[in-house]
Amino acid sequence: MNGPKDTQTQAPRHPKRHPRGLATLVLAELWERFSLYGMVAILVHFLAASRGHGGMGLHEGTAEAVEGVYMAMISLLALPGGWIADRFLGARRAVLWGGVVIMAGHVLMAFPQPAVVWPGLVLIVIGTGLLKPNISALVGRLYAADDDQRRDAGYSIFYMGINLGAVIAPLVVGYLGEEVDWHLGFGAAAVGMALGLVQYVLGGRRLARQLREEPVVRLTPAERAKVRRTSSYGLVFTAVLITLLAAAHALSIDGITFTLTVVALVVPAGVLFSMYRSPKVTQVERTRLRAYVWLFLAATLFWLVYDQMGSELNMFAAQKTDLSLLGRHIPASWTQSLPALFVIVLAPLFAAFWVRRGRRMSTPLKFGLALLLTGASFVVMSGAAAIASKGVKVSLMWLVGVYVIQVMGEMCLSPVGLSVTTKLAPRAFTNQMMGVWFLAAATGDAIGAQLPRLDAVIGQSLNFLWQGAMVIAAGAVMVYFTRRLRVLTGEAAAAVVARPALTPA
């Protein structure tokens, strides 16, 4: 039977070249990130803008909460998105349908009707949850199982595509949205996703020759029946919850964002607890799971601060920053290009640094440094907010400096996050643990979505300061317990085994 061949079991024809399907996936992800980050660059401004200026007229704290919870739900739905691909659609179809749903959401938001904004956001969240984990998985499957070096290089190229899309998007979508019309900006995001889909379909033949279309493990009839029952229970629970919220007069935008924040807290805790209590997990794996909880909490605190760039820092740029550049005023959304630009610049430098440091820089220590840096960035923001509170607009260099510090923190945490997740995963939950890593971002984003509301209570400067101090304290704890965590994760034993090999004979 001459079906498509899976390169996980067959070596590539040209060992020194990347598979041709990589270009298809990189371009698809570039345009998907263009649509997502373009959307993020203007969403909070659109939600907070008055109806007279074409916006939704939401309170600033509510607008920031919606943006943060929106990002949290994207990360949260990556877990079921991967499961749907594994059991129903297959990764290639999941990416295609995810892109179609994302584009439909952007198209809805391109219409100047407030009623379609919320369905549009829901569609984008669902589509991104379906596309995001599966396109990353497809990149890895392009290479033979033992082709580690080329796979790592392939992911590096893929990562650059992500950040290139994130740099360009705010410049294009931000300008159209802020300077011309909000909905024209959303329409540009839809065009970006459409371009990604077109080239993904045109390049589909390359992928079809290299990857299987079928799901990894199809559902059995009994499992399908269980899914139908569970889905029915979920719909009933959702209907009851909506009814209770309505009865309590809590069926408002604020009430919904608070409810989804609770969901983003409960789901990761439930997933980790069920793994820990599973009879399929050995005692050694439970020990490593305990260590992973520390890393998970550290990542949650990191994303809690880091992803406020799209909400709190974005609004700070619009309201309290002098955005004059070379004698011209730039849109506030353009500042959202800075983090991705700094990632492109700093990533190669940090990669070389980690190679030179070798095992002397353990994973817990890197996580601790990430927290120290990210916390420090909000201490700096506290100073900027204190100056702005006197009625003057601060220099753009405050935000530039903050984003440089935050990206340095990201370089310490993000690249090693998926790696350590794979290493510490119980064998019975290897695939699910990849989704757990995204849940840390979901939890952090959801909590961070609510914190800007404290500006009205304690002032923005103090709000930045206590968050920064909290994250710095957590980073100090991580650094202090680095040796203990190295033992729990198994890195200490690995270092002892590797040390003789580093000593000249």
C-alpha positions as CSV (number, residue, x, y, z in Angstrom):
1,M,0.0,0.0,0.0
2,N,1.6,3.3,-1.2
3,G,0.3,5.8,1.4
4,P,2.2,8.9,2.7
5,K,5.4,8.2,4.5
6,D,6.0,9.3,8.0
7,T,9.5,10.8,8.4
8,Q,9.6,9.8,12.0
9,T,10.4,6.3,10.8
10,Q,12.3,7.1,7.6
11,A,15.4,9.2,7.3
12,P,15.2,12.3,5.0
13,R,16.6,12.2,1.5
14,H,18.9,15.2,2.0
15,P,20.5,15.0,5.4
16,K,22.0,18.5,5.1
17,R,18.7,20.2,4.1
18,H,15.6,21.0,6.0
19,P,12.4,19.4,4.7
20,R,10.5,21.5,2.2
21,G,7.4,21.4,4.4
22,L,9.2,23.5,7.0
23,A,8.8,26.6,4.8
24,T,5.1,25.9,4.6
25,L,4.7,25.7,8.4
26,V,7.0,28.7,9.1
27,L,5.0,31.0,6.8
28,A,1.7,29.7,8.1
29,E,2.8,30.4,11.7
30,L,4.2,33.8,10.7
31,W,0.8,34.9,9.3
32,E,-1.1,33.4,12.2
33,R,1.1,35.3,14.7
34,F,0.6,38.4,12.5
35,S,-3.1,38.1,13.0
36,L,-2.8,37.3,16.7
37,Y,-0.3,40.0,17.8
38,G,-1.9,42.6,15.5
39,M,-5.1,41.9,17.3
40,V,-3.5,42.1,20.7
41,A,-1.8,45.4,19.8
42,I,-5.1,47.2,19.3
43,L,-7.7,45.2,21.3
44,V,-7.3,47.0,24.7
45,H,-7.4,50.4,23.0
46,F,-10.5,49.5,21.0
47,L,-12.3,48.2,24.0
48,A,-11.5,51.2,26.1
49,A,-12.2,53.8,23.4
50,S,-15.4,55.7,23.6
51,R,-18.3,54.8,21.3
52,G,-17.8,58.3,19.8
53,H,-14.3,57.2,18.7
54,G,-15.5,53.8,17.4
55,G,-14.7,51.7,20.4
56,M,-16.7,49.7,22.9
57,G,-16.6,52.3,25.7
58,L,-15.5,49.9,28.4
59,H,-14.0,51.0,31.7
60,E,-10.2,50.8,31.4
61,G,-9.9,48.1,34.1
62,T,-12.5,46.0,32.3
63,A,-10.8,46.4,28.9
64,E,-7.5,45.3,30.4
65,A,-9.2,42.3,32.1
66,V,-10.8,41.2,28.8
67,E,-7.5,41.4,26.9
68,G,-5.7,39.4,29.6
69,V,-8.4,36.7,29.9
70,Y,-8.6,36.5,26.1
71,M,-4.9,35.6,26.1
72,A,-5.4,33.2,29.0
73,M,-8.1,31.3,27.2
74,I,-5.9,30.9,24.1
75,S,-3.3,29.2,26.2
76,L,-5.9,27.2,28.1
77,L,-7.5,25.8,25.0
78,A,-4.2,24.5,23.7
79,L,-4.7,21.5,25.9
80,P,-8.0,20.3,24.4
81,G,-6.7,21.5,21.0
82,G,-3.9,19.0,21.0
83,W,-6.2,16.2,22.2
84,I,-8.7,16.9,19.4
85,A,-5.9,16.6,16.9
86,D,-4.6,13.4,18.4
87,R,-8.0,11.7,18.6
88,F,-10.2,13.2,16.0
89,L,-8.7,15.4,13.2
90,G,-5.0,14.7,12.9
91,A,-2.6,17.6,13.3
92,R,-2.6,18.8,9.6
93,R,-6.4,19.1,9.5
94,A,-6.5,20.7,13.0
95,V,-4.1,23.4,11.8
96,L,-6.2,24.0,8.7
97,W,-9.5,24.2,10.6
98,G,-8.0,26.3,13.4
99,G,-6.8,28.8,10.8
100,V,-10.3,28.9,9.2
101,V,-11.9,29.6,12.6
102,I,-9.4,32.3,13.5
103,M,-10.0,34.1,10.1
104,A,-13.8,33.9,10.7
105,G,-13.3,35.5,14.0
106,H,-11.3,38.4,12.6
107,V,-13.8,38.8,9.8
108,L,-16.6,39.2,12.3
109,M,-14.6,41.9,14.1
110,A,-14.0,43.7,10.9
111,F,-17.7,44.6,10.9
112,P,-18.5,47.8,12.8
113,Q,-21.1,46.2,14.9
114,P,-20.5,45.9,18.7
115,A,-22.7,42.7,18.9
116,V,-20.2,40.7,16.8
117,V,-17.1,41.6,18.8
118,W,-17.7,38.9,21.4
119,P,-18.5,36.0,19.0
120,G,-15.4,37.1,17.0
121,L,-13.2,36.9,20.1
122,V,-14.6,33.4,21.0
123,L,-13.9,32.1,17.5
124,I,-10.3,33.4,17.6
125,V,-9.7,31.8,21.0
126,I,-11.1,28.4,19.7
127,G,-9.2,28.5,16.5
128,T,-5.9,29.5,18.1
129,G,-6.3,26.8,20.7
130,L,-6.7,24.3,17.8
131,L,-3.8,25.6,15.7
132,K,-1.2,26.7,18.2
133,P,-0.1,23.3,19.7
134,N,-0.5,21.3,16.5
135,I,1.5,23.4,14.1
136,S,4.5,23.2,16.6
137,A,4.0,19.4,16.8
138,L,4.1,19.2,13.0
139,V,7.5,20.9,12.8
140,G,9.0,18.2,15.0
141,R,7.4,15.4,13.0
142,L,9.1,16.6,9.8
143,Y,12.4,15.2,11.0
144,A,13.5,11.6,11.7
145,A,13.3,10.6,15.3
146,D,17.1,10.6,15.8
147,D,17.7,13.9,13.8
148,D,18.0,16.1,16.9
149,Q,20.4,18.7,15.6
150,R,18.4,19.5,12.5
151,R,15.1,19.4,14.4
152,D,16.5,22.0,16.9
153,A,17.6,24.1,14.0
154,G,14.2,23.8,12.4
155,Y,12.5,24.9,15.6
156,S,14.9,27.9,15.7
157,I,13.8,28.9,12.2
158,F,10.2,28.4,13.2
159,Y,10.7,30.6,16.3
160,M,12.2,33.4,14.2
161,G,9.0,33.2,12.0
162,I,6.9,33.6,15.1
163,N,8.8,36.7,16.2
164,L,9.0,38.2,12.7
165,G,5.2,38.1,12.5
166,A,5.0,39.6,16.0
167,V,7.3,42.5,15.0
168,I,5.4,43.4,11.7
169,A,1.8,43.0,13.0
170,P,1.6,45.9,15.4
171,L,3.2,48.2,12.8
172,V,0.6,47.4,10.2
173,V,-2.5,46.5,12.2
174,G,-1.7,49.1,14.8
175,Y,-1.4,51.9,12.3
176,L,-4.7,51.0,10.5
177,G,-6.6,50.4,13.8
178,E,-5.4,53.5,15.7
179,E,-4.9,56.0,12.9
180,V,-7.6,55.0,10.4
181,D,-10.4,52.7,11.7
182,W,-10.4,50.0,14.4
183,H,-12.3,47.5,12.2
184,L,-9.9,48.1,9.3
185,G,-7.2,46.9,11.6
186,F,-9.1,43.8,12.5
187,G,-9.7,43.3,8.8
188,A,-6.0,43.4,8.2
189,A,-5.5,40.7,10.8
190,A,-8.1,38.6,8.8
191,V,-6.2,39.2,5.6
192,G,-3.0,38.0,7.3
193,M,-4.6,34.8,8.5
194,A,-6.1,34.3,5.0
195,L,-2.6,34.6,3.4
196,G,-1.3,32.0,5.9
197,L,-4.1,29.6,5.0
198,V,-3.6,30.0,1.2
199,Q,0.1,29.2,1.4
200,Y,-0.6,26.3,3.9
201,V,-3.1,24.8,1.5
202,L,-0.8,25.3,-1.5
203,G,2.1,23.7,0.4
204,G,-0.1,20.9,1.7
205,R,1.3,18.5,-0.9
206,R,4.7,18.8,0.7
207,L,3.3,18.0,4.1
208,A,1.1,15.2,2.8
209,R,4.1,13.4,1.4
210,Q,5.9,13.6,4.7
211,L,3.3,13.3,7.4
212,R,0.4,11.0,8.1
213,E,-3.0,12.6,8.0
214,E,-4.7,10.3,10.5
215,P,-5.0,11.0,14.2
216,V,-2.4,9.4,16.4
217,V,-4.9,7.3,18.3
218,R,-8.5,7.3,17.1
219,L,-11.3,7.1,19.6
220,T,-12.9,3.7,20.1
221,P,-16.7,3.6,19.9
222,A,-16.8,3.3,23.7
223,E,-14.6,6.4,24.0
224,R,-16.8,8.3,21.6
225,A,-19.8,7.6,23.7
226,K,-17.9,8.8,26.8
227,V,-17.0,12.0,25.0
228,R,-20.6,12.6,24.0
229,R,-21.7,12.1,27.6
230,T,-19.0,14.4,29.0
231,S,-19.8,17.0,26.4
232,S,-23.5,16.9,27.3
233,Y,-22.6,17.3,31.0
234,G,-20.3,20.2,30.1
235,L,-23.1,21.9,28.2
236,V,-25.6,21.4,31.1
237,F,-23.0,22.7,33.6
238,T,-22.4,25.8,31.4
239,A,-26.1,26.5,31.1
240,V,-26.6,26.2,34.8
241,L,-23.6,28.4,35.5
242,I,-24.9,31.1,33.1
243,T,-28.3,30.9,34.8
244,L,-26.8,31.3,38.2
245,L,-24.7,34.3,37.1
246,A,-27.8,35.8,35.6
247,A,-29.8,35.2,38.8
248,A,-27.0,36.8,40.8
249,H,-26.9,39.8,38.4
250,A,-23.3,38.8,37.7
251,L,-23.8,38.1,33.9
252,S,-21.7,41.1,33.0
253,I,-18.4,41.5,31.3
254,D,-16.6,41.8,34.6
255,G,-18.5,38.8,36.0
256,I,-17.5,36.7,33.0
257,T,-13.8,37.7,33.2
258,F,-13.8,36.8,37.0
259,T,-15.4,33.4,36.3
260,L,-12.9,32.6,33.5
261,T,-10.1,33.6,35.8
262,V,-11.3,31.0,38.3
263,V,-11.5,28.4,35.6
264,A,-7.9,29.2,34.6
265,L,-6.8,28.6,38.2
266,V,-8.9,25.4,38.8
267,V,-8.1,23.6,35.6
268,P,-4.2,23.5,35.9
269,A,-4.5,22.5,39.6
270,G,-6.9,19.7,38.7
271,V,-4.8,18.4,35.9
272,L,-1.6,18.4,38.0
273,F,-3.4,16.8,41.0
274,S,-4.9,14.0,38.8
275,M,-1.5,13.2,37.4
276,Y,0.1,13.1,40.8
277,R,-2.6,10.8,42.2
278,S,-2.7,8.5,39.1
279,P,-1.7,4.9,39.7
280,K,0.2,5.0,36.4
281,V,2.8,7.4,38.0
282,T,5.8,5.9,39.8
283,Q,7.2,7.2,43.0
284,V,10.2,8.7,41.2
285,E,7.9,10.4,38.7
286,R,5.9,11.8,41.7
287,T,9.0,13.3,43.1
288,R,9.8,15.0,39.8
289,L,6.2,16.2,39.6
290,R,6.6,17.9,42.9
291,A,9.7,19.7,41.5
292,Y,7.7,20.6,38.4
293,V,5.0,22.3,40.5
294,W,7.7,24.7,41.7
295,L,8.7,25.5,38.1
296,F,5.0,25.7,37.1
297,L,4.4,28.3,39.8
298,A,7.5,30.3,38.8
299,A,6.3,30.3,35.2
300,T,2.9,31.4,36.3
301,L,4.4,34.4,38.1
302,F,6.6,35.2,35.1
303,W,3.7,35.3,32.7
304,L,1.5,37.2,35.2
305,V,3.9,40.1,34.8
306,Y,5.2,39.6,31.2
307,D,1.9,39.4,29.4
308,Q,0.6,42.6,30.9
309,M,2.6,44.3,28.1
310,G,-0.5,43.9,25.9
311,S,-2.9,45.5,28.5
312,E,-1.4,47.6,31.3
313,L,1.8,48.6,29.5
314,N,0.0,49.1,26.2
315,M,-2.4,51.6,27.9
316,F,0.5,53.2,29.7
317,A,2.1,53.8,26.3
318,A,-1.1,55.4,25.0
319,Q,-1.8,57.7,28.0
320,K,1.4,58.4,29.8
321,T,4.3,58.1,27.4
322,D,5.7,60.6,25.0
323,L,5.4,58.8,21.7
324,S,7.3,61.3,19.6
325,L,9.9,59.6,17.4
326,L,12.1,61.6,15.0
327,G,9.6,64.5,15.2
328,R,6.6,62.4,14.5
329,H,3.9,60.8,16.8
330,I,3.8,57.1,16.6
331,P,0.7,54.9,17.5
332,A,0.9,53.4,21.0
333,S,0.4,49.9,19.5
334,W,3.7,50.2,17.8
335,T,5.4,49.7,21.1
336,Q,4.1,46.1,21.1
337,S,6.7,45.3,18.3
338,L,9.5,46.0,20.8
339,P,9.5,42.7,22.8
340,A,9.5,40.5,19.7
341,L,12.3,42.6,18.1
342,F,14.4,42.2,21.3
343,V,13.8,38.5,21.2
344,I,15.2,38.3,17.7
345,V,18.3,40.3,18.7
346,L,18.9,38.6,22.1
347,A,18.0,35.0,21.4
348,P,21.2,34.1,19.6
349,L,23.3,35.8,22.3
350,F,21.6,33.9,25.1
351,A,21.8,30.6,23.2
352,A,25.6,31.0,22.9
353,F,25.8,32.0,26.6
354,W,23.9,28.9,27.7
355,V,26.2,26.6,25.6
356,R,29.3,28.2,27.2
357,R,27.9,27.9,30.8
358,G,26.8,24.3,30.2
359,R,25.5,22.4,33.3
360,R,26.6,25.2,35.7
361,M,23.3,27.0,34.8
362,S,20.6,24.6,36.0
363,T,16.9,24.9,35.1
364,P,15.8,26.1,38.6
365,L,18.5,28.8,38.6
366,K,17.4,30.0,35.1
367,F,13.8,30.2,36.3
368,G,14.9,32.1,39.4
369,L,16.9,34.6,37.2
370,A,13.8,35.0,35.0
371,L,11.7,36.0,38.0
372,L,14.4,38.4,39.3
373,L,14.6,40.1,36.0
374,T,10.9,40.3,35.3
375,G,10.2,41.5,38.8
376,A,12.8,44.2,38.4
377,S,11.1,45.4,35.2
378,F,8.0,46.3,37.2
379,V,10.1,48.1,39.8
380,V,11.4,50.2,36.9
381,M,7.8,50.7,35.7
382,S,6.9,51.9,39.2
383,G,9.4,54.7,38.8
384,A,7.9,55.6,35.4
385,A,4.4,55.6,36.8
386,A,5.5,57.8,39.7
387,I,6.8,60.4,37.3
388,A,3.7,60.2,35.1
389,S,1.5,60.6,38.2
390,K,2.7,64.3,38.3
391,G,1.0,64.9,35.0
392,V,4.0,64.6,32.7
393,K,4.5,62.1,30.0
394,V,7.6,59.9,30.4
395,S,10.2,59.1,27.8
396,L,9.6,56.2,25.5
397,M,13.0,54.9,26.7
398,W,11.3,53.8,30.0
399,L,9.3,51.2,28.0
400,V,12.3,50.3,25.9
401,G,14.3,49.5,29.0
402,V,11.5,47.6,30.6
403,Y,11.0,45.4,27.5
404,V,14.7,44.7,27.3
405,I,14.7,43.5,30.9
406,Q,11.6,41.4,30.4
407,V,12.9,39.7,27.2
408,M,16.1,38.9,29.1
409,G,13.9,37.2,31.6
410,E,12.1,35.4,28.8
411,M,15.4,34.1,27.5
412,C,16.0,32.5,30.9
413,L,12.7,30.8,31.1
414,S,10.8,30.2,27.9
415,P,13.3,28.2,25.8
416,V,13.9,25.7,28.6
417,G,10.3,25.4,29.7
418,L,9.1,22.9,27.2
419,S,12.4,21.0,27.5
420,V,12.1,20.5,31.3
421,T,8.4,19.8,30.9
422,T,9.2,16.9,28.6
423,K,12.0,15.7,30.9
424,L,9.9,15.7,34.1
425,A,6.8,14.3,32.5
426,P,5.5,11.0,33.8
427,R,5.7,8.4,31.1
428,A,2.0,7.9,31.0
429,F,1.3,11.6,30.5
430,T,4.2,12.7,28.2
431,N,1.9,14.3,25.5
432,Q,-0.5,15.9,28.0
433,M,2.4,17.5,29.9
434,M,3.2,19.6,26.9
435,G,-0.2,21.2,27.2
436,V,0.4,21.7,31.0
437,W,3.2,24.1,30.1
438,F,0.7,26.3,28.3
439,L,-1.5,26.2,31.3
440,A,1.1,28.1,33.3
441,A,0.7,31.0,30.8
442,A,-3.1,30.7,31.0
443,T,-3.1,31.0,34.8
444,G,-0.6,33.8,34.9
445,D,-2.4,35.7,32.2
446,A,-5.8,35.3,33.9
447,I,-4.5,36.6,37.3
448,G,-2.6,39.4,35.6
449,A,-5.7,40.4,33.8
450,Q,-7.4,41.4,37.1
451,L,-4.4,43.2,38.8
452,P,-4.6,46.5,36.8
453,R,-7.9,47.1,38.5
454,L,-5.9,47.9,41.6
455,D,-4.6,51.1,40.0
456,A,-7.8,52.8,41.0
457,V,-7.4,51.6,44.6
458,I,-3.7,52.0,45.5
459,G,-2.3,53.9,42.5
460,Q,-0.5,52.6,39.5
461,S,3.0,53.2,40.8
462,L,2.4,51.2,44.0
463,N,0.6,48.5,42.0
464,F,3.7,48.0,39.8
465,L,5.9,48.1,42.8
466,W,4.2,45.4,44.9
467,Q,3.9,43.1,41.9
468,G,7.6,43.5,41.1
469,A,8.6,43.0,44.7
470,M,6.5,39.8,44.9
471,V,8.1,38.3,41.8
472,I,11.6,39.3,42.9
473,A,11.0,37.6,46.3
474,A,9.8,34.4,44.5
475,G,12.9,34.6,42.3
476,A,15.1,34.8,45.4
477,V,13.3,31.7,46.8
478,M,13.9,29.8,43.6
479,V,17.6,30.7,43.6
480,Y,17.9,29.8,47.3
481,F,16.3,26.3,46.8
482,T,18.2,25.7,43.5
483,R,20.3,22.8,45.0
484,R,17.2,21.1,46.4
485,L,15.3,21.4,43.2
486,R,18.3,20.1,41.2
487,V,18.1,16.9,43.3
488,L,14.3,16.6,42.8
489,T,14.5,17.1,39.0
490,G,17.5,14.7,38.7
491,E,19.8,17.4,37.3
492,A,22.3,17.0,40.2
493,A,22.7,13.3,39.5
494,A,23.2,14.1,35.8
495,A,25.8,16.7,36.6
496,V,27.8,14.2,38.7
497,V,27.7,11.6,36.0
498,A,28.8,14.1,33.3
499,R,31.6,15.7,35.4
500,P,34.3,13.1,34.8
501,A,33.8,13.4,31.1
502,L,34.7,17.1,31.3
503,T,38.0,16.3,33.0
504,P,41.1,15.8,30.8
505,A,42.6,12.4,31.1
